[in-house]
């Protein structure tokens, strides 16, 4: 009987190994295919990044050539002048900050000379210079209403 049990056990082991081998073959093939696809995608990403950097360099060089200093309006910013503008218009730092999309602390920082406005805020400041109290109050009413 012991011989029969050992033969049965060996046969079960043999069949199990055969099944495992057939299952793992499919997994190995899929793994190889996925790895080759990943390698191809990595190569494609590298080439696309190289093209992007080339295009970026080309556009910055062409932008430098087309940008003329005469077309850009240069706005000077002086902290003392900005403070007198705010006082002339009778605005608090919070209100003028809302008009310029900055905080009141930023306005105080500009007035004290600790910092200066960014390029995108300079045209707004230049527009405020050309306004009087009525113009500013009309804008504030539109913003509030």
Legacy VTK file of the C-alpha trace (Angstrom):
# vtk DataFile Version 3.0
C-alpha trace
ASCII
DATASET POLYDATA
POINTS 145 float
0.000 0.000 0.000
2.814 2.388 0.784
4.166 1.931 -2.713
0.772 2.797 -4.212
0.549 5.995 -2.076
4.028 7.147 -3.093
3.307 6.498 -6.777
0.045 8.446 -6.488
1.850 11.290 -4.723
4.563 11.452 -7.415
1.934 11.464 -10.169
0.067 14.319 -8.498
3.318 16.272 -8.168
4.153 15.633 -11.831
0.737 16.790 -13.017
0.854 19.855 -10.780
4.268 20.828 -12.162
2.986 20.387 -15.694
-0.011 22.669 -14.997
2.149 25.283 -13.283
4.609 25.247 -16.183
1.822 25.787 -18.740
0.370 28.678 -16.695
3.720 30.379 -16.134
4.608 30.164 -19.845
1.739 32.530 -20.658
2.747 34.878 -17.873
6.370 34.906 -19.039
5.332 35.748 -22.599
3.064 38.560 -21.383
5.824 39.904 -19.137
8.315 39.989 -22.023
5.767 41.760 -24.224
4.986 44.357 -21.524
8.659 45.031 -20.920
9.289 45.619 -24.616
6.285 47.953 -24.801
7.519 49.885 -21.756
10.987 50.228 -23.298
9.448 51.509 -26.552
7.337 54.035 -24.627
10.386 55.235 -22.688
12.269 55.769 -25.952
9.320 57.697 -27.347
9.128 59.902 -24.232
12.821 60.739 -24.550
12.448 61.751 -28.198
9.357 63.841 -27.435
11.147 65.611 -24.583
14.054 66.383 -26.902
11.671 67.799 -29.500
9.938 69.858 -26.832
13.190 71.341 -25.604
14.220 72.169 -29.179
10.890 73.876 -29.830
11.113 75.740 -26.535
14.551 77.060 -27.406
13.389 78.044 -30.883
10.364 79.968 -29.573
12.364 81.841 -26.929
14.924 82.875 -29.549
12.193 84.047 -31.933
10.429 85.866 -29.087
13.638 87.715 -28.272
13.927 88.829 -31.864
10.327 90.002 -32.237
10.059 91.816 -28.903
10.953 95.434 -29.466
11.617 97.746 -26.532
9.654 100.571 -28.199
6.375 98.630 -28.200
6.471 97.894 -24.477
5.397 100.678 -22.170
7.818 101.082 -19.344
6.241 102.043 -16.048
8.432 103.343 -13.284
7.533 102.475 -9.733
8.577 104.641 -6.804
7.337 103.685 -3.356
6.965 107.308 -2.223
4.917 108.149 -5.318
2.693 105.118 -4.821
2.005 106.137 -1.230
1.080 109.670 -2.305
-1.166 108.221 -5.062
-3.031 106.140 -2.498
-3.423 109.135 -0.200
-4.516 111.386 -3.094
-7.237 108.911 -4.046
-8.236 108.527 -0.393
-8.036 104.748 -0.448
-7.036 102.353 2.280
-4.362 99.772 1.624
-7.016 97.069 1.641
-9.148 98.790 -1.005
-6.264 99.561 -3.331
-5.047 96.013 -2.772
-8.434 94.704 -3.932
-8.199 96.871 -7.045
-4.732 95.517 -7.832
-5.472 91.910 -6.747
-2.915 91.931 -3.939
-3.121 91.982 -0.153
-2.998 95.063 2.053
0.281 93.826 3.500
1.750 93.819 -0.002
0.669 97.456 -0.455
2.385 98.420 2.809
5.468 96.516 1.723
5.549 98.410 -1.594
5.113 101.754 0.164
7.914 101.051 2.632
10.235 100.026 -0.200
10.714 96.485 1.096
9.429 95.050 -2.174
8.218 96.188 -5.567
5.273 95.118 -7.720
5.497 92.448 -10.377
5.302 93.226 -14.074
1.656 92.236 -14.356
0.658 94.783 -11.684
2.518 97.744 -13.195
-0.074 98.475 -15.939
-2.834 98.495 -13.315
-0.847 100.949 -11.199
-0.296 103.128 -14.270
-4.060 103.152 -14.902
-4.672 104.217 -11.300
-2.288 107.138 -11.745
-4.509 108.560 -14.487
-7.705 108.325 -12.438
-9.344 110.661 -10.002
-11.486 109.923 -6.948
-14.718 109.740 -8.979
-13.308 107.200 -11.427
-12.030 105.029 -8.616
-15.315 105.212 -6.682
-17.211 104.219 -9.858
-14.961 101.172 -10.268
-15.439 100.256 -6.604
-19.231 100.517 -6.996
-19.102 98.189 -10.006
-16.995 95.703 -8.058
-19.333 95.858 -5.066
-22.549 95.715 -7.094
LINES 1 146
145 0 1 2 3 4 5 6 7 8 9 10 11 12 13 14 15 16 17 18 19 20 21 22 23 24 25 26 27 28 29 30 31 32 33 34 35 36 37 38 39 40 41 42 43 44 45 46 47 48 49 50 51 52 53 54 55 56 57 58 59 60 61 62 63 64 65 66 67 68 69 70 71 72 73 74 75 76 77 78 79 80 81 82 83 84 85 86 87 88 89 90 91 92 93 94 95 96 97 98 99 100 101 102 103 104 105 106 107 108 109 110 111 112 113 114 115 116 117 118 119 120 121 122 123 124 125 126 127 128 129 130 131 132 133 134 135 136 137 138 139 140 141 142 143 144
